[in-house]
Amino acid sequence: MENLKIRNIAIIAHVDHGKTSLVNEMLKQGGVFRSNQNVEDRVMDSNALERERGITILSKNASFFYKDVKINVVDTPGHADFGGEVERVLKMVDGVLLVIDAYEGPMPQTRFVLEKALALNLKIIVVVNKIDRKDSRIKEVCDEVLELFMELNANDEQLDSPFVYASARMGTATLNPDKPGENMQPLFETILSHINPPSGDENAPFNMLVSSTEQNDFLGKLAVGKIEQGVLKINDTLIVTNYYNPDKKIEFKVQSLFEFQGLKRVQTTEAKVGDIICIAGADNITVGDTLSSVSKINTLPFVKISEPSVEMTFMVNNSPFAGKEGKFCTSRHLRDRLFKEAIKDLSLKVFETDQADSFRVLGRGEMHLSILMENLRREGYEFQVSMPKVLFKEIDGKLCEPIERLVVDVPSDKVGSVISVLGARKAEMTTMNTYENRTRIEFLIPARGLFGYKNQFLTDTNGEGIMSSVFDSYQEFKGNLSRRNHGVLVAFESGTAVQYGLFYTQEHGKLFIGAGEKVYAGMIVGITNKPDDIVVNVCKTKHLTNTRSSSSDDSLRLDPIQKPSLEQMLDFIDEDEYLEVTPQSLRMRKIILDHTIRGRLDYKKKHN
């Protein structure tokens, strides 16, 4: 039986190709908002971090009606580091809108999300977005999309997927790129005609796979998923099981039942096959669990989430400033929070180490882990982390490392410098295409070769370059890479940085701190172009006499400082350094703070 009154779709795409803007317009023209309502841009990006960074981090549900058919929409992240969010929600839908930028065409994450959708045999509608761009190349992009379908071994039905041409910014869609659209109606009609309605036996015992979970302050854990078969009512008794954990069997009663209407969860008393719902009543539900009727337990398999490729060590902060700015500073607080996050985020793995105050955290990339760190510090946690490292594997007796598929789009006159730098980072060029005055190059590069490269890339391309990457495969170890070819300026003593000390320190390099900031011995205060670290005294004050006063310090001008961001600091730190993260501050430091002990160890390394 098919529920003809419902369509379940996900929006998938590479980052910045316009998914969230497209959902915005679909909801507007689907009647979710009042005609006089002031709707902010990217309304689905409700998380504070998402609005600040302009990216989608978490998958979110919404719905609207068109011709009495309820269209459930799932907005997914476009950044490769959050691919786990995409993988888990695709089990909840029957079709996808694959959004492609009319200039950029298919990018690394486009390949990743399309491959997942094809593997699940989902119906696909290709939406070529941003057709109003002056530099759009619609025909070439359509050809590139079809080539990608063939590369991924799509079947004949998938190759016949319809193309819709849209401008999310203008709120229009059309089936003919030469005839501009007036509204989103052509896209809505294509969804109704091409995406299959959900099917299942309403008379069979209830069955649902949990695709995501949410936390509610009043109701506790909420399980979100699509009903595969049966009907669910409030106060029904269900059994929780897990395909990969046969021992799990929890019985609970449905206390509350919600469906999605617009952007809100609305309470309902009954839900049927194809409905995407939220269930409250059991606290021990995790993503991948199956909810079944007590009359018949039917455990469903869950999609295998791609493995992490980067690891870091999260530790309790032990710097001289520990405990001064954070609310949660102990190993118990940090442990509980990390394991709680690992239950919710299937792409994240957390392991205890032989040290009680350290935890090994594995993620999909630096951004994946940096978002976790940013969330922790905003919640009041204080901790420190080690340098990010890639996860090596032994395959057929050989040491292998993760390889990324990197695509760069740069001005044609900057190609030489980009290829030169990436070559030194063990990158192998696979394709190169030129469009007017810009060139797109595709590389296969070790994941560790990308650490710390983004800033250099923006400098080399005068800020006009675009780069993105996605995990490709594991290949044999490519050889050693130097992470940093310059030293750092390290504070000699604890105290407050003063203008006099900073003025004479900046002769050795570029500063990260300004006058009046608290520092401690062993803290990194700047960068030097020399290969070795330099110990400096930024707290040094001028000796005052009757004829020399401190007012003359006003003539000592400091160079402008640019404080690195969290991601830049993660790219910057080396093996002998930590990044200290607190709700108010980010500080880089040496693991061994005492410069005398540190100097002896460095001497032994060089002479052994």
C-alpha positions in Angstrom: 0.0 0.0 0.0 1.2 3.5 -0.9 0.5 6.6 1.1 -0.2 8.9 -1.9 -0.6 12.0 0.4 3.1 12.0 1.4 6.5 12.5 -0.3 9.7 12.3 1.7 12.7 13.9 0.2 16.2 15.0 1.3 18.2 17.9 -0.1 21.8 16.9 -0.8 24.7 18.9 -2.3 28.2 20.1 -1.9 28.7 23.0 0.5 27.6 26.5 -0.7 25.6 25.1 -3.6 22.4 26.6 -2.2 20.5 23.8 -0.4 19.3 25.8 2.6 18.3 28.8 0.4 16.3 26.4 -1.8 14.5 24.9 1.2 13.8 28.5 2.4 11.9 29.2 -0.9 10.2 25.9 -0.9 8.8 26.5 2.5 7.8 30.1 1.6 5.9 29.1 -1.5 4.5 26.0 0.3 2.6 28.3 2.6 4.5 27.7 5.8 4.9 31.4 6.5 2.3 34.2 6.6 2.3 36.6 3.7 3.3 39.5 5.9 5.8 37.4 8.0 9.4 38.6 8.1 11.4 35.4 7.3 15.1 35.5 7.9 17.6 34.1 5.3 18.6 30.4 5.8 15.8 29.9 8.3 16.7 26.2 8.6 20.1 27.0 10.0 18.8 27.6 13.5 22.0 26.7 15.4 24.1 29.7 16.4 27.3 28.2 15.0 25.5 27.5 11.7 24.4 31.1 11.4 27.9 32.4 12.3 29.8 30.2 9.8 27.2 30.2 7.1 27.1 26.4 6.8 24.7 23.6 7.8 26.0 21.3 10.5 23.0 19.3 11.6 20.3 17.7 9.5 16.8 19.2 10.1 13.2 18.3 9.3 10.5 20.5 7.9 7.3 20.0 5.8 4.9 21.9 3.6 1.7 21.1 1.6 1.3 21.2 -2.2 -2.0 20.1 -3.8 -3.0 18.4 -0.5 0.2 16.3 -0.5 2.5 16.7 2.5 6.1 17.0 1.4 8.6 16.2 4.2 11.9 17.8 3.6 15.2 17.0 5.3 18.0 19.7 4.9 21.4 18.1 5.1 25.0 19.4 5.6 27.1 20.0 2.5 30.6 19.9 4.2 32.4 16.6 3.9 33.2 16.5 7.6 29.5 16.2 8.4 28.8 13.4 5.8 27.6 11.2 8.7 24.5 13.4 9.0 23.7 12.8 5.4 24.2 9.0 5.5 21.9 8.4 8.4 19.0 10.5 7.1 18.9 8.9 3.7 17.2 5.8 5.2 14.3 8.1 6.1 13.4 9.3 2.6 12.3 8.0 -0.8 14.0 10.5 -3.0 16.6 13.3 -3.1 17.0 16.7 -4.7 20.7 16.8 -5.8 21.5 20.5 -5.9 24.4 21.5 -8.3 25.9 25.0 -8.7 25.4 26.2 -12.3 29.0 27.4 -12.4 31.0 25.0 -10.1 29.3 21.9 -11.3 29.8 18.5 -9.4 32.3 18.9 -6.5 33.9 16.3 -4.2 31.0 16.2 -1.7 28.5 15.9 -4.7 30.2 12.6 -5.6 30.0 11.4 -2.0 26.3 12.2 -1.4 25.2 11.0 -4.9 27.1 7.7 -4.4 25.2 7.1 -1.1 21.8 8.0 -2.7 22.4 5.7 -5.7 23.4 2.8 -3.4 20.1 3.1 -1.6 18.3 3.2 -5.0 16.6 6.5 -4.2 14.8 8.5 -6.9 16.9 11.5 -7.8 15.9 15.0 -9.1 18.9 17.1 -10.3 18.4 20.7 -9.4 20.9 23.0 -11.3 20.8 26.0 -8.9 22.1 29.6 -9.4 21.2 29.7 -13.1 21.0 33.5 -12.7 24.8 33.7 -12.2 26.5 35.7 -15.0 29.2 33.0 -15.3 26.8 30.0 -15.2 27.6 27.2 -17.7 24.4 25.2 -17.5 24.9 22.9 -20.5 28.5 21.9 -19.5 27.4 21.3 -15.9 24.5 19.0 -17.0 27.0 17.0 -19.1 29.4 16.8 -16.1 26.5 15.5 -13.9 25.6 12.8 -16.4 29.3 11.8 -16.5 29.3 11.5 -12.7 26.2 9.3 -12.8 28.0 7.0 -15.3 31.2 7.0 -13.2 29.1 5.8 -10.2 27.5 3.0 -12.2 24.0 4.4 -12.1 21.3 2.2 -13.7 19.2 3.3 -16.7 16.4 4.6 -14.5 18.8 6.7 -12.5 20.4 8.1 -15.7 16.9 9.2 -16.7 16.6 11.4 -13.6 14.8 14.7 -14.4 16.7 18.1 -14.4 15.1 21.2 -12.9 16.8 24.6 -13.3 16.4 26.9 -10.4 17.4 30.2 -8.8 16.9 29.8 -5.0 17.7 33.5 -4.6 15.0 34.6 -7.0 12.6 31.8 -5.8 12.1 30.4 -9.3 12.4 27.0 -11.1 11.9 26.0 -14.7 12.2 22.8 -16.8 13.7 24.8 -19.7 16.8 26.8 -18.9 16.1 29.2 -21.8 12.7 30.1 -20.4 13.0 31.8 -16.9 10.6 30.5 -14.3 8.1 32.4 -12.2 7.9 30.3 -9.0 8.8 26.9 -7.6 5.8 25.2 -9.1 7.8 23.2 -11.7 10.0 21.8 -9.0 6.9 20.9 -6.8 5.3 19.1 -9.8 8.5 17.2 -10.5 8.6 16.0 -6.9 5.0 14.7 -7.1 5.5 13.0 -10.4 9.0 11.5 -10.0 9.4 10.7 -6.2 7.6 7.6 -5.2 5.2 7.8 -2.3 6.2 5.8 0.8 4.8 2.3 0.8 4.1 -0.2 3.6 1.4 -2.4 5.1 -0.8 -0.3 7.5 -2.3 -3.5 8.9 1.1 -5.0 9.8 2.7 -4.6 13.3 4.4 -1.2 13.8 8.0 -0.9 12.7 10.4 2.1 12.5 14.1 2.7 12.2 15.5 5.6 14.3 17.4 7.9 11.9 18.2 10.7 14.4 17.5 11.7 18.0 16.8 15.0 19.7 17.0 16.1 23.4 14.0 17.9 24.9 14.2 19.5 28.4 10.7 18.3 29.3 10.2 15.1 27.4 13.8 13.7 27.4 15.1 11.8 24.4 13.1 12.0 21.2 13.4 9.4 18.5 13.0 10.6 14.9 12.3 8.3 12.0 9.9 7.2 9.2 7.2 4.6 9.9 8.0 1.6 7.7 4.7 -0.3 8.4 1.8 -0.2 10.8 0.1 2.6 12.8 1.2 4.2 16.0 -0.9 5.8 18.7 -0.1 7.4 22.0 0.2 4.9 24.9 1.2 2.1 22.6 3.9 -0.2 23.9 7.1 -0.6 21.8 10.3 -2.7 21.9 13.7 -1.1 21.2 16.2 -3.5 19.5 19.4 -3.0 17.5 20.6 -5.0 14.5 24.3 -4.9 15.6 23.6 -5.4 19.3 21.3 -8.5 19.7 21.3 -8.2 23.5 19.5 -4.8 23.4 15.8 -5.2 24.2 14.0 -2.3 26.0 10.3 -2.0 26.4 8.6 1.4 26.8 5.3 3.2 26.4 4.8 6.1 23.9 4.2 9.1 26.1 4.1 11.8 23.3 3.9 11.7 19.5 4.8 14.5 17.2 4.8 15.2 13.4 6.5 18.0 11.5 4.4 20.8 10.2 6.4 23.6 8.7 9.4 24.2 11.0 7.6 23.1 14.1 6.9 19.8 15.9 3.2 19.4 16.4 1.6 16.9 18.7 -0.6 14.3 17.2 -2.5 11.2 18.4 -1.9 8.9 15.5 0.7 8.3 12.7 0.7 6.0 9.7 3.0 4.5 7.1 5.3 7.1 5.5 4.9 9.7 8.3 8.2 11.2 9.7 7.6 11.4 13.4 9.1 12.1 16.8 8.5 9.7 19.7 9.0 10.4 23.4 9.1 7.8 26.1 12.4 6.0 26.1 15.7 7.5 27.2 18.0 4.7 26.0 17.3 5.1 22.3 20.2 5.7 19.9 20.5 6.3 16.2 20.2 3.0 14.3 17.8 1.4 16.8 14.6 -0.2 15.6 11.2 0.4 17.3 8.8 -2.5 16.9 5.3 -3.5 18.1 5.4 -6.0 21.0 3.3 -8.4 18.9 6.2 -8.8 16.4 9.8 -7.7 16.7 11.4 -7.0 13.3 14.9 -5.5 13.7 16.0 -3.4 10.7 19.7 -3.0 9.5 21.1 0.5 9.6 23.4 2.1 7.1 27.1 1.7 7.9 28.5 5.1 8.6 31.9 5.9 7.0 34.9 5.5 9.3 36.7 8.5 10.9 40.0 9.6 9.4 41.4 12.1 12.0 42.2 11.7 15.7 43.0 14.0 18.5 43.5 13.7 22.3 41.2 15.7 24.5 42.7 16.3 28.0 41.9 18.0 31.2 43.5 21.5 31.2 46.6 21.5 33.4 48.1 24.9 32.4 48.8 27.6 35.0 45.5 29.2 34.1 43.5 26.0 34.6 40.1 26.4 36.2 39.9 30.2 36.0 37.5 30.6 33.1 35.5 27.3 32.7 32.6 25.9 34.6 33.3 22.2 33.8 37.0 21.4 34.3 37.3 17.9 35.6 37.9 14.6 33.8 34.5 13.3 34.8 32.8 16.3 33.2 34.8 16.0 30.0 34.4 12.2 29.8 30.6 12.3 30.2 30.2 15.0 27.6 32.4 13.3 25.0 30.6 10.0 25.3 27.2 11.7 25.2 28.2 13.3 21.9 29.5 10.0 20.5 26.0 8.5 21.1 24.4 11.3 19.1 27.0 11.7 16.4 27.7 8.3 14.8 30.7 9.7 12.9 32.5 10.4 16.2 34.3 7.8 18.2 35.6 8.3 21.8 38.0 5.9 23.6 39.5 6.0 27.0 43.3 5.9 27.3 45.7 4.6 30.0 45.6 8.1 31.5 42.4 8.9 33.5 42.4 12.6 32.3 42.9 11.9 28.5 40.5 10.7 25.8 41.1 9.6 22.3 38.6 11.3 19.9 38.2 10.2 16.3 36.3 12.3 13.7 35.8 12.8 10.0 38.1 15.9 9.7 39.5 18.9 11.4 36.2 20.9 11.0 34.2 18.0 12.5 36.3 18.1 15.7 36.6 21.9 15.8 32.8 22.3 15.8 32.7 19.8 18.7 35.4 21.9 20.5 33.5 25.1 19.9 30.3 23.7 21.2 32.0 22.4 24.3 33.6 25.8 25.1 30.3 27.6 24.6 28.7 25.2 27.1 31.4 26.1 29.7 33.9 23.3 29.3 37.6 23.9 29.7 40.2 21.4 28.2 43.2 21.1 26.0 43.8 19.1 22.8 46.8 17.7 21.0 47.8 18.1 17.4 45.4 16.4 14.9 46.7 13.2 13.3 45.4 11.0 10.5 44.5 7.4 11.2 46.8 4.9 9.5 45.7 1.4 8.5 47.6 -1.8 7.7 46.2 -3.3 4.5 47.8 -6.4 3.1 50.9 -5.9 5.3 51.5 -2.4 4.1 51.1 0.9 6.0 48.3 2.9 4.4 47.0 6.4 5.0 43.8 8.3 4.1 43.8 10.0 0.7 41.6 13.0 0.0 40.1 14.0 -3.4 40.9 17.7 -3.5 39.4 20.2 -6.1 40.7 23.7 -6.4 39.2 26.5 -8.5 41.7 29.3 -8.9 42.5 32.3 -11.2 44.6 30.9 -14.1 47.6 33.1 -13.3 47.8 31.5 -9.8 47.9 27.9 -11.0 51.8 27.6 -10.9 52.1 28.5 -7.2 49.2 26.2 -6.2 50.6 23.2 -8.1 54.1 23.8 -6.7 53.0 23.9 -3.0 50.6 20.9 -3.4 53.4 18.9 -5.1 55.6 19.4 -2.1 52.7 18.1 0.0 52.7 14.8 -2.0 49.6 15.7 -4.1 49.1 14.0 -7.5 47.2 16.0 -10.1 44.5 13.9 -11.9 42.6 16.5 -14.1 42.8 20.1 -15.1 40.2 22.2 -16.9 40.2 25.9 -17.8 37.0 28.1 -18.0 37.7 31.6 -19.3 40.1 33.1 -16.8 39.8 30.4 -14.1 41.2 26.9 -13.8 39.9 23.9 -11.9 42.3 21.2 -10.9 41.7 17.9 -9.2 44.3 16.2 -6.9 44.6 13.1 -4.8 46.5 14.2 -1.7 47.3 12.6 1.7 44.9 14.0 4.3 47.8 15.1 6.4 49.1 17.1 3.4 46.0 19.4 3.8 46.7 20.3 7.5 47.5 24.0 7.7 47.2 24.5 3.9 44.0 26.6 3.7 45.5 29.8 4.9 48.5 29.4 2.5 46.1 28.6 -0.3 44.1 31.8 0.3 47.4 33.8 0.4 48.7 32.2 -2.8 45.4 33.0 -4.7 44.8 36.5 -3.2 41.7 35.2 -1.5 40.0 34.3 -4.9 40.6 30.5 -4.7 38.0 27.9 -3.8 39.1 24.5 -2.4 37.2 21.5 -1.1 38.0 17.9 -0.4 36.4 14.6 0.5 37.8 11.3 1.6 38.7 9.1 -1.4 40.5 5.9 -0.3 43.3 4.4 1.7 46.6 4.2 -0.2 50.2 3.2 0.7 52.1 5.7 2.9 53.4 8.5 0.7 56.5 9.4 2.9 57.3 12.0 5.5 55.9 15.5 5.4 57.2 18.5 7.4 54.3 20.1 9.2 55.9 23.4 10.0 59.1 24.9 8.6 59.4 27.8 11.1 59.7 28.2 14.9 57.5 29.9 17.4 58.0 32.7 20.0 57.6 31.2 23.5 57.0 33.3 26.7 59.9 33.1 29.2 57.9 33.9 32.3 54.3 34.3 33.6 52.8 37.7 34.0 51.1 40.4 31.9 52.4 41.3 28.4 53.5 45.0 28.2 54.1 47.3 25.3 57.9 47.6 26.0 58.4 43.8 26.0 56.2 43.2 23.0 57.9 46.0 21.0 61.3 44.3 21.2 59.8 40.8 20.8 58.2 41.7 17.4 61.7 42.1 16.0 61.9 38.3 16.0 58.6 37.6 14.3 54.9 38.1 14.2 52.9 38.4 17.5 49.6 36.6 18.4 49.0 38.7 21.5 48.6 42.3 22.5 49.5 44.5 25.5 47.6 43.7 28.7 47.1 40.0 28.0 48.0 37.4 30.7 50.7 34.9 29.6 52.5 32.1 31.3 55.9 30.5 30.8 55.8 28.1 27.9 52.9 29.8 26.2 53.2 30.5 22.4 52.9 34.2 21.8 54.0 34.5 18.1 55.7 33.0 15.1 59.2 33.4 13.8 60.6 32.8 10.3 63.6 31.0 11.8 63.5 27.2 12.0 64.1 27.1 15.8 61.9 28.3 18.6 62.9 31.6 20.4 62.2 32.2 24.1 61.1 35.8 24.6 60.2 38.0 27.6 57.0 39.8 26.7 56.5 40.9 30.3 59.8 42.8 30.4 59.4 46.4 31.6 61.7 49.4 31.1 63.9 50.4 34.0 62.7 53.8 35.1 65.0 56.7 36.1 64.5 60.4 37.0 65.0 61.3 33.4 63.2 58.4 31.7 59.5 57.8 32.4 57.0 55.2 31.2 55.2 57.8 29.2 57.8 57.5 26.5 56.5 54.0 25.8 53.7 55.6 23.8 56.2 56.1 21.0 56.8 52.4 20.8 54.4 51.3 18.0 53.3 47.6 17.8 52.5 45.9 14.5 48.8 45.0 14.1 48.1 41.5 15.4 45.7 39.0 13.9 44.6 36.4 16.3 44.3 32.9 14.7 40.9 31.2 14.8 40.3 27.8 16.4 40.8 25.9 13.1 43.9 27.9 12.3 45.4 27.0 15.7 44.6 23.3 15.1 46.4 23.6 11.8 49.4 25.4 13.5 50.3 23.3 16.6 53.0 20.7 16.3 53.6 17.4 18.1 55.2 19.1 21.2 52.4 21.5 21.6 48.8 21.7 23.0 45.9 23.9 22.3 44.2 25.2 25.5 40.5 25.8 25.0 38.3 27.7 27.5 35.0 29.6 27.2 36.9 32.9 27.0 40.3 32.1 25.5 42.3 30.0 23.1 46.0 29.6 23.9 48.7 27.6 22.2 51.4 26.2 24.6 54.3 23.9 24.7 53.7 20.5 26.4 56.7 21.1 28.6 56.4 24.6 29.9 59.9 24.9 31.6 62.2 26.2 28.8 65.3 24.7 30.5 63.9 21.1 30.5 62.5 21.7 27.0 65.9 22.9 25.8 67.7 19.8 27.2 65.2 17.4 25.5 65.6 19.3 22.2 69.4 19.0 22.5 69.2 15.3 23.1 66.9 14.8 20.0 69.4 16.7 17.8 72.5 14.9 19.0 71.2 11.3 19.3 
